[in-house]
């Protein structure tokens, strides 16, 4: 009887209740944060680090030699196409032009005399008075004078061009770089070092590379529509700059296994700057009716990725999933979770299949804040 009494007390102790009304042998609900899986159209995107490149970087050099007379811009100025940038002393070139024009006038007179003489001797030869030799000499002189006139006209054109080259104008709209010469310097024609470099920044390129395994879907997407490229500047809150894919390299870099691409941007507000690092996003297509869950809901087990799904009875089930692309803070679920189901986003370490949970937050859609309520 004593033994039975002790056993009875033990049984009562095991099956009794604690001060919170939960059976002593039952596990209390595990507090977790959760969110609902949502369904919406999302873009299929590639995210890479890009570098801004000038649309054109033109090295300005002199076509003629002379003393630099004037500089009509400041370093870093934005200049317009056709704007006068530099002026070389034009007087030697003006003198060469005047000399060439004088030579043309002299040789024009000689040519006129040679033509008249050839015509006179041709008439005399026809009348049987002059000799064939005299006429042939006169004809050769006239032809030679015509060739001299052609050379004089070419010399005038060359001298006129040299005079024009004494004024160096901007070939594009762009931003000037560091000035390598100053008024009074002797400028050499086609020197090794440019006087200044002009970078065209409207439009402008963003260079980036993608893994070669992504090339196939990029090419397929390009066949259907123009691909969009967005560029965001790290640390700046403004919206992304929008452009389009304009270039895909013709070979894969064997050392890195990547292929180079370029996006072209109008850069109307000049936010993008040559040499700047940006976050480049290439949108391939829009995935319709995609199911998304917060990325932190996805766990990795021995059999692959899974999520804890909360049932109507507040018990969780470990559901294997096939995860797709990551979109901002969410991950696309290709298979395993349906829209509207509740998944655990925080507190998974304390869970096992069949565990009862208590939600610490108001369950919202994926992507919403899941902070615990006070």
C-alpha positions as CSV (number, residue, x, y, z in Angstrom):
1,X,0.0,0.0,0.0
2,X,2.8,2.4,0.8
3,X,4.4,1.6,-2.6
4,X,1.1,2.2,-4.3
5,X,0.6,5.5,-2.5
6,X,4.0,6.7,-3.6
7,X,3.2,5.7,-7.1
8,X,-0.1,7.5,-7.0
9,X,1.6,10.7,-5.8
10,X,4.1,10.3,-8.6
11,X,1.3,10.0,-11.2
12,X,-0.4,13.0,-9.8
13,X,2.8,15.0,-10.0
14,X,3.3,14.1,-13.7
15,X,-0.2,14.8,-14.8
16,X,-0.7,17.9,-12.8
17,X,-0.8,21.5,-14.1
18,X,1.6,24.4,-13.6
19,X,0.7,27.8,-12.4
20,X,-0.1,29.0,-16.0
21,X,-2.6,26.3,-16.7
22,X,-0.3,24.4,-19.2
23,X,0.0,20.7,-18.6
24,X,3.3,19.9,-17.0
25,X,4.2,17.4,-19.8
26,X,3.4,19.8,-22.7
27,X,5.8,22.2,-24.4
28,X,4.7,25.9,-24.3
29,X,4.1,27.6,-27.6
30,X,7.3,29.0,-29.3
31,X,7.2,32.7,-29.9
32,X,8.0,33.5,-33.6
33,X,7.7,36.2,-36.2
34,X,5.8,35.3,-39.4
35,X,4.6,36.7,-42.7
36,X,2.2,35.7,-45.4
37,X,3.5,34.5,-48.8
38,X,2.3,36.9,-51.6
39,X,1.7,36.5,-55.3
40,X,2.5,39.3,-57.8
41,X,4.4,40.0,-61.0
42,X,8.1,40.7,-60.3
43,X,11.0,41.5,-62.7
44,X,13.6,38.9,-63.4
45,X,16.8,40.8,-62.8
46,X,20.6,40.5,-62.6
47,X,22.5,42.7,-60.1
48,X,26.1,43.6,-60.8
49,X,28.6,46.3,-60.0
50,X,29.1,48.7,-62.9
51,X,31.5,51.5,-63.9
52,X,30.4,54.6,-65.7
53,X,32.2,55.3,-69.0
54,X,32.1,58.5,-71.1
55,X,30.2,58.1,-74.3
56,X,33.2,59.6,-76.0
57,X,36.5,60.8,-74.6
58,X,38.2,63.0,-77.2
59,X,41.8,64.1,-76.9
60,X,42.1,67.6,-78.2
61,X,45.4,68.2,-80.1
62,X,46.6,71.0,-82.4
63,X,46.6,70.4,-86.2
64,X,49.2,73.2,-86.7
65,X,52.2,74.5,-84.8
66,X,52.3,77.9,-83.2
67,X,52.1,79.9,-80.0
68,X,48.9,79.5,-77.9
69,X,47.2,82.8,-77.9
70,X,44.1,82.3,-75.8
71,X,42.2,79.7,-73.7
72,X,38.5,80.3,-73.7
73,X,37.3,77.8,-71.0
74,X,38.1,76.7,-67.5
75,X,39.1,73.3,-66.4
76,X,36.0,71.2,-65.7
77,X,33.7,73.4,-67.7
78,X,30.8,72.0,-69.8
79,X,31.4,73.1,-73.4
80,X,29.1,73.0,-76.4
81,X,29.8,71.5,-79.8
82,X,31.5,74.1,-82.0
83,X,32.5,76.3,-79.0
84,X,35.9,78.0,-79.4
85,X,38.3,76.5,-76.9
86,X,41.8,77.5,-77.9
87,X,43.3,80.1,-80.3
88,X,46.8,79.7,-81.8
89,X,48.5,82.9,-83.2
90,X,46.9,83.1,-86.7
91,X,49.3,85.6,-88.3
92,X,51.8,83.1,-89.8
93,X,48.9,81.2,-91.4
94,X,47.2,84.4,-92.6
95,X,50.5,85.3,-94.3
96,X,50.8,81.9,-95.9
97,X,47.3,82.3,-97.3
98,X,48.1,85.8,-98.7
99,X,51.3,84.4,-100.3
100,X,49.3,81.5,-101.9
101,X,46.7,83.9,-103.2
102,X,49.4,86.1,-104.7
103,X,51.0,83.1,-106.4
104,X,47.7,82.2,-107.9
105,X,47.2,85.7,-109.3
106,X,50.7,85.7,-110.9
107,X,50.3,82.2,-112.4
108,X,46.8,83.1,-113.6
109,X,48.3,85.9,-115.7
110,X,51.0,83.6,-117.0
111,X,48.4,81.0,-117.9
112,X,46.3,83.6,-119.8
113,X,49.4,84.7,-121.8
114,X,50.3,81.1,-122.6
115,X,46.7,80.3,-123.8
116,X,46.7,83.4,-126.1
117,X,50.2,82.5,-127.5
118,X,49.1,78.9,-128.2
119,X,46.0,80.1,-130.0
120,X,48.0,82.5,-132.2
121,X,50.5,79.9,-133.2
122,X,47.8,77.4,-133.9
123,X,46.2,80.0,-136.3
124,X,49.5,80.6,-138.0
125,X,50.2,76.9,-138.3
126,X,46.8,76.5,-139.9
127,X,47.6,79.2,-142.4
128,X,51.0,77.6,-143.2
129,X,53.0,80.4,-141.7
130,X,54.2,79.1,-138.3
131,X,56.1,76.0,-137.5
132,X,54.9,72.8,-135.8
133,X,57.6,73.0,-133.2
134,X,56.6,76.5,-132.1
135,X,53.0,75.5,-131.7
136,X,53.9,72.4,-129.8
137,X,56.1,74.4,-127.4
138,X,53.3,76.9,-126.9
139,X,50.8,74.2,-126.2
140,X,53.0,72.5,-123.6
141,X,53.5,75.8,-121.9
142,X,49.8,76.5,-121.7
143,X,49.1,73.0,-120.3
144,X,51.9,73.5,-117.7
145,X,50.4,76.8,-116.6
146,X,47.0,75.2,-116.1
147,X,48.7,72.6,-113.8
148,X,50.4,75.4,-111.9
149,X,47.0,77.1,-111.4
150,X,45.6,73.8,-110.0
151,X,48.6,73.6,-107.6
152,X,48.1,77.2,-106.5
153,X,44.5,76.6,-105.8
154,X,45.4,73.6,-103.6
155,X,48.0,75.6,-101.8
156,X,45.3,78.3,-101.1
157,X,43.0,75.6,-99.7
158,X,45.7,74.2,-97.5
159,X,46.6,77.7,-96.2
160,X,43.0,78.4,-95.5
161,X,42.6,75.1,-93.6
162,X,45.7,75.9,-91.5
163,X,44.2,79.3,-90.7
164,X,41.0,77.6,-89.6
165,X,43.0,75.1,-87.5
166,X,44.5,78.0,-85.6
167,X,41.1,78.1,-83.9
168,X,40.4,74.8,-82.0
169,X,36.7,74.2,-81.4
170,X,34.9,71.5,-79.4
171,X,33.8,68.6,-81.5
172,X,31.1,67.5,-79.0
173,X,29.1,68.6,-76.0
174,X,31.0,67.6,-73.0
175,X,33.0,68.3,-69.9
176,X,36.7,69.4,-70.1
177,X,39.4,67.8,-68.1
178,X,42.8,69.1,-67.0
179,X,44.4,71.7,-69.2
180,X,47.9,70.8,-70.3
181,X,48.9,74.1,-71.9
182,X,48.7,77.8,-71.2
183,X,48.7,81.0,-73.2
184,X,52.2,81.7,-74.6
185,X,53.2,78.0,-74.8
186,X,54.5,76.7,-78.1
187,X,52.0,74.2,-79.3
188,X,53.3,71.4,-81.6
189,X,51.1,69.8,-84.2
190,X,49.7,66.3,-83.2
191,X,51.8,66.3,-80.0
192,X,51.9,63.1,-77.9
193,X,50.1,64.8,-75.0
194,X,46.7,66.3,-75.7
195,X,46.0,69.9,-74.7
196,X,42.8,68.8,-73.0
197,X,40.4,65.9,-73.1
198,X,36.7,66.3,-73.5
199,X,34.4,63.7,-72.0
200,X,30.9,63.4,-73.5
201,X,28.5,62.6,-70.7
202,X,25.2,63.0,-72.3
203,X,24.5,60.2,-73.2
204,X,26.8,58.0,-71.1
205,X,27.6,54.3,-70.7
206,X,27.6,52.0,-67.7
207,X,29.9,49.0,-68.1
208,X,29.2,45.8,-66.2
209,X,29.8,42.1,-66.5
210,X,27.6,39.0,-66.0
211,X,28.5,35.4,-65.5
212,X,28.6,33.4,-68.7
213,X,25.8,31.1,-67.4
214,X,23.4,34.1,-67.6
215,X,24.3,34.8,-71.3
216,X,21.7,32.5,-72.7
217,X,18.7,34.1,-71.0
218,X,20.1,37.5,-71.8
219,X,20.2,36.7,-75.5
220,X,16.7,35.1,-75.4
221,X,15.3,38.2,-73.7
222,X,17.0,40.5,-76.2
223,X,15.2,38.7,-79.1
224,X,11.8,39.7,-77.6
225,X,12.3,43.2,-76.4
226,X,14.8,45.9,-75.5
227,X,16.3,45.2,-72.1
228,X,16.3,47.9,-69.4
229,X,19.3,48.8,-67.2
230,X,19.0,50.7,-64.0
231,X,22.0,52.3,-62.2
232,X,22.0,53.5,-58.6
233,X,24.7,55.4,-56.9
234,X,25.8,53.8,-53.6
235,X,25.0,56.1,-50.7
236,X,22.6,58.4,-52.6
237,X,18.9,58.2,-51.9
238,X,17.7,59.4,-55.3
239,X,15.9,57.1,-57.7
240,X,17.8,55.0,-60.1
241,X,18.9,56.3,-63.5
242,X,17.2,54.4,-66.3
243,X,18.8,53.2,-69.5
244,X,18.8,50.4,-72.1
245,X,21.2,47.6,-72.9
246,X,23.2,48.7,-75.9
247,X,26.2,46.3,-76.1
248,X,27.1,42.7,-75.5
249,X,30.7,41.7,-76.0
250,X,31.5,39.1,-78.7
251,X,33.4,36.8,-76.4
252,X,33.5,35.5,-72.9
253,X,36.5,36.5,-70.7
254,X,38.3,33.1,-70.2
255,X,40.1,34.3,-67.0
256,X,36.9,35.4,-65.2
257,X,34.1,33.5,-66.9
258,X,32.2,36.7,-67.4
259,X,31.0,38.7,-70.4
260,X,31.0,42.5,-70.7
261,X,27.8,44.5,-71.3
262,X,27.0,48.1,-71.6
263,X,23.9,50.1,-70.9
264,X,23.4,53.6,-72.4
265,X,21.8,56.4,-70.3
266,X,20.7,59.8,-71.4
267,X,22.0,61.2,-68.1
268,X,19.9,64.3,-68.4
269,X,20.7,65.6,-64.9
270,X,24.4,64.6,-65.2
271,X,24.3,62.4,-62.1
272,X,26.4,59.7,-63.6
273,X,30.1,60.6,-63.8
274,X,32.9,58.8,-65.8
275,X,34.8,56.4,-63.7
276,X,32.1,56.2,-61.0
277,X,31.1,52.9,-59.5
278,X,27.3,52.1,-59.5
279,X,25.0,49.3,-58.8
280,X,23.7,48.1,-62.2
281,X,20.5,46.1,-62.5
282,X,19.6,44.4,-65.8
283,X,15.9,43.5,-66.1
284,X,15.5,40.4,-68.4
285,X,11.7,39.9,-68.1
286,X,8.7,40.1,-65.8
287,X,7.8,36.9,-64.0
288,X,4.0,36.8,-63.8
289,X,2.2,35.6,-60.6
290,X,5.3,34.8,-58.7
291,X,5.0,33.6,-55.1
292,X,7.4,35.5,-52.7
293,X,8.4,35.1,-49.1
294,X,10.8,37.1,-47.0
295,X,14.3,35.8,-47.7
296,X,15.0,35.2,-43.9
297,X,12.1,32.6,-43.9
298,X,14.2,30.2,-46.0
299,X,16.3,27.7,-44.0
300,X,18.8,25.2,-45.2
301,X,18.6,21.6,-44.2
302,X,20.3,18.3,-45.1
303,X,17.8,17.8,-47.9
304,X,18.0,21.4,-49.2
305,X,16.1,24.6,-48.5
306,X,12.8,24.6,-46.6
307,X,10.5,26.9,-44.7
308,X,8.3,26.5,-41.6
309,X,4.7,26.9,-42.6
310,X,2.2,27.8,-39.8
311,X,-1.1,25.8,-40.0
312,X,-4.5,26.9,-38.8
313,X,-3.9,24.9,-35.6
314,X,-0.7,27.0,-35.0
315,X,1.5,24.0,-35.6
316,X,4.4,24.3,-37.9
317,X,5.4,22.0,-40.8
318,X,8.8,22.0,-42.4
319,X,8.0,22.4,-46.1
320,X,10.8,21.8,-48.7
321,X,10.9,24.6,-51.3
322,X,12.5,25.4,-54.6
323,X,13.8,28.9,-54.3
324,X,14.3,31.2,-57.3
325,X,15.6,34.7,-57.8
326,X,16.0,37.1,-55.0
327,X,14.1,40.4,-55.4
328,X,15.2,43.0,-52.9
329,X,14.4,41.5,-49.4
330,X,12.2,38.7,-50.8
331,X,12.8,35.4,-52.6
332,X,10.7,33.8,-55.3
333,X,9.4,30.4,-54.4
334,X,9.0,28.3,-57.5
335,X,7.5,25.3,-55.7
336,X,6.6,24.5,-52.1
337,X,4.5,27.4,-50.8
338,X,1.2,28.8,-52.0
339,X,0.2,32.5,-51.8
340,X,-1.6,33.3,-48.6
341,X,0.2,30.7,-46.4
342,X,2.0,31.9,-43.3
343,X,5.7,31.3,-43.0
344,X,8.0,31.8,-40.0
345,X,10.6,34.5,-40.5
346,X,12.3,34.6,-37.1
347,X,12.7,32.0,-34.3
348,X,13.3,28.9,-36.5
349,X,16.1,27.7,-34.3
350,X,13.7,26.7,-31.6
351,X,11.3,24.9,-33.9
352,X,10.8,21.3,-35.1
353,X,8.0,19.9,-37.2
354,X,4.7,19.8,-35.3
355,X,5.7,22.4,-32.7
356,X,3.1,24.9,-31.6
357,X,3.9,28.5,-32.1
358,X,2.7,31.9,-30.9
359,X,2.9,34.8,-33.2
360,X,4.7,37.8,-31.7
361,X,3.6,40.1,-34.6
362,X,0.6,40.9,-36.7
363,X,1.1,38.7,-39.8
364,X,1.3,40.8,-42.9
365,X,2.3,40.2,-46.5
366,X,5.8,39.3,-47.5
367,X,8.1,42.4,-47.5
368,X,6.2,44.2,-44.7
369,X,7.7,44.9,-41.4
370,X,7.6,42.0,-39.0
371,X,8.7,43.6,-35.7
372,X,7.4,42.2,-32.5
373,X,4.5,44.0,-30.9
374,X,5.1,45.3,-27.4
